[in-house]
């Protein structure tokens, strides 16, 4: 399932604290109407750009380029009873909602299909993202309880991905540190000094192994390319 941009909305929620909300939404210039009704953000693009202070307890904001089932249902929903201060992307596709956030983005690696096989039992999964893939919590109804449950499951996946990205970053740093040492050795060989206009040879590791070649494009590759575009 891919994120459906035609039925997608950004949902933001936090506990109601006027100074804090003013600091996050300077576009409101402190003119926040706190009457539990929806109001428009001023000077913003998009058909849906609403905020609400709900019963002096929660601040909600909803954004969408055009009204759609996801944004419509969010406007009808009471706040999820969570103390999270964050923003989420929510979309509807084939009767199932997806919930994601920027904290679930990670590079695409070969084994993520196997990971998704068991993530599915928690109604979690992966969706394509321009920087790799992103984690998603699925749910079937935009209702405060269902959304709160999806938020909780997504927080778990966010924490997993944050730890994963940290481990990948440490691994990459170690890998490139080793390659740099090899490059340093090539740049500073015994009994030789390179001039500033000389190209220093690359290290001996990772040599050419035969000639590069291209293969015929298969239907599977075309489908993959189309998914990447989406």
Secondary structure, DSSP 8 states (H G I E B T S, - for coil): ----GGGEEEEEEEE--HHHHHHH-GGGTT----SSS-EE-TT--SSEEEEEEETTTEEEEEEESS--HHHHHHHHS---S----EEEEEEEETTEEEEE-GGGEE---TTHHHHHHHHGGGTEEEEEETTEEEEEEEES--SHHHHHHHHHHHHHHHHHHHHHHHHHHHHHHHHHHHHHHHHHHHHT-TT----TTS-----SSS---S--------HHHHHHHHHHH-
